[in-house]
């Protein structure tokens, strides 16, 4: 069995670096909450940490809700981030 841990760490590091460059930028967040529930919101990327990142969700119901996701959520496609205007994925290299 091949050890894929270094590869996963490199992918997580690249995602974190890409997100760090976009702090303060608007993103479209599509999160799979399970049981066929998918939530889409506009958000502002607030902070990145070693294992997770934080976005501030912009909704009419609650004007300032902070939510955190792990980089693994992006890898497993539980969370998808895209450009708000073009709907292009932020990590097109991840689907290769």
N, C-alpha and C positions, 0 to 999 in steps of 0.2 A: 504494500500500500504506500502510495506517495504522500509525502508530507506537504500539504497545501497551505499551512499556516503562514509562512513568509509571504506567499502570493496574496493571501487575504489581507495581511497587514499592509502590504504595498498599495492595494486597492483602497483600503480605508484611509490610508495616508493621503492618497491622491484626491479622494473625495473631500477630505477635510481641507486640504490646501486649496482646491477649487472653490469650496464654500467660503473659506477665509477671505478670498479675494472679492467676494460678493457681499460682505457684511454691509448692511444698510440698504441693500437692493431689494426690490419687490420680486417675489417669485409666486408661481401658482403651485399650490400643494394639493396633491391628490393622495389621500390616505385610505387604505383598505382597513376598515375597523372590524372585519369579520362578519359572518352571517349575511353575506351579500350587501353589506353596508359600506358604501364608498362616499367619502366626504371630500368635496373640492372647495378650496378657499384661496383667496389672495392673502399673501402674508409678506412680512418684511423679515429678512434674515437678521437676527439680532446678535448671535454669539456662536462661536464654535468652541468646543472643548475636546479633550483627547478621545472621548468615546461617544459624544453626542453633540447635537446642534440645537439651537433654540430659535423658533420663529414666533413672531407676534401676528396672530391671526386677525384679519380685518373683516368683521361681520357686523351687520346692523344690530343683531341681538346683543352682542357684547363687544364694545368697541376696542378693547385691549385684552385679548386672551393670549397668554404665552403657552406654547406647547413645545415639548422637546421630543426629538426623534434620534435614534441611533444611526450610525453610518451603515450598520448591518440592515436596517430597514430599507435603505436605498438599494443595497446589493440584492436583497431578496424581493425587491419590487413591491414591498408592503407600502412604501411611500415613494411617490414619484414627484420630482420637482421639474418645473418647466418655466420658460420665459413667459411672462404674463401677456405680452403683445402677440408673439408669434406662435405660442404653444409648442415651441421646440423643446425637446428634452435638454436639461442642463448637463447631462452626462451621456452624450451619444456614444462615446467610446466604451461605455459599460455594456452595451447590448451587442458588442462585436463577438 
